[in-house]
Amino acid sequence: MAFIGGLILNFMPCVFPILGLKVMGFVKQTGEDRRKVTLHGLIFTLGVLVSFWILTGILIALRASGEGLGWGFQLQSPAFVFALTVVLLIFALNLSGLFEVGGSAIGIGSKLAAMSGPAGSFFSGILATVVATPCAAPFLAPALGAALTLSAFESLIVFTSIALGLSLPYLFLSIFPGVVKLLPRPGAWMESFKQLLAFPLYATTGYLLWVLGGQIDEFYFLSAIFGLVFIAMAAWVYGRWSTPARRSAVRRWSRVGTLALFTFGIYIGYPLEHTSRIQWESWSPEKVIALQVEGHPVYVDFTARWCATCQTNKVIVFSSDAVVNRFREKDVVALKADWTLFDPLITNALASHGRSAVPFNLIYDPNQIEPIILPELLTPGIVLEALDKL
C-alpha cells in the first residue's frame, strides 16, 4: 500500500509540477547516451530515497522524544513553508523565461536551478520529496498511520516503499529510453512547453501562500507577500542585466543588486514571529464599556485590510518594543474594529466621531467617558504620549 501510495503521489497537485519538470529534463536528454539518461534516473531515485530516510530518521527521533507528530510535520513550520514557497517561485519564474541560468552561474547552483546534470537530478528528487509529503493520497494515509506506530526498522521499510513508488515513473523513463523517444523531438515547441509548466508551479506557490496565511498573523503574512515580490524583482534584475550581451560592469552590478533584493526579500518576508506581539480582540461598543467598568484602558483600532495607511501604522507602531511594553505595563486591552467588509456598526461608530474612513484610533481611559483621538498617521511617540495621559 505504501508503494502504491507513493506511485499515486506523482499525480497529486503537490508533486505534478515536479513531474513536469523532470519530463522536460528527459526530453532534453533524448539525444544523450543511454547510460547517461539511466544515471539521471538513478540519481533522482537516490535523492528521493535519501530525503525520505532523513525525514524518517527525524520523525522517529522526535517521536522517541515524546513529540506528537504526523506526516507532513515540516509543513507545520511557517518558516519552512515560506522557504519552500521561495524555491517554487524561483523555479516558476525561471520556466516563464524571466531569467536563464547559464554556465556563468555559480557551480552547483546553476545545475539546481536549471534542473540538469547529476546534481540537478539529485536535487529534484529532494524537492519532489519535500512537496510530496503533505499529500495524503489514496492508499498512502493508512500506510503512514501504520508506520507511525511500528518499530523504527519497520517504519523505514514503509517509507522506503513510498520513496520507490514516488520515483518509479522517472526511473522507468530512464531505464527504458525507448519510451522517452516516443515524445516529440526537441524544437521550438519546447520553449512554449517550458513556459506552460510554470503555471502548475505558480498554482503550488499560491497554495503554499494559502497555507502560510493560516499559520501566521495577517501582518506577518503581508510581509511575506512583499518579501516574495522583492525576490521576484531580484530574479527580474538578474534576467534583465546579467546576460552575456551586457558589459561586465553591468553584469557585476546587476548581481550585486540581485543579491541585495533577494536578501531584503528574505529579511522582510521570513516569518520569525508567527503571531502579533499585541493580542487583539474583536471590537464592540458593549465590550468597550465592560472593559472600562473593569478598570482597563482600551485601545481601539478601526482598520481594514485594504487600508494601506492602517498597515503602515501597524508596521511603525506595533512592532515597537516600547509600545508593546507600555501596553503590558498599563494592562491595555487592544480591540480591532475590522472594516474590511461593510459593517454598519463600525460605520455608525465612525460617523459618531465625524469620520467616514479608516484608519481611526482611540484610547479610552477607564475614568473618562470621552476617548483620546489619535491622528491618522501614527508613530510610537504619539501612542506612548497618549498612553502616558492615562
CORBEL-V346663 format. One line per field, one symbol per residue. burial: 1 if it has 9 or more other C-alpha atoms within 8 Angstrom, else 0. Layout:
burial=???
//
This chain:
burial=011111111101011111111101111001000000111111111111111110010011011000000001101101111110110111111111011010000000011110110111111111111011111010111011001000000111011111111111011111101001100000000000011011111101100110111011101110111111111111111111111001000111011011111101110111100100000000100001001100011111111110100110111111110011011000011111111000000110011000000111111111000011010001110111011000
//
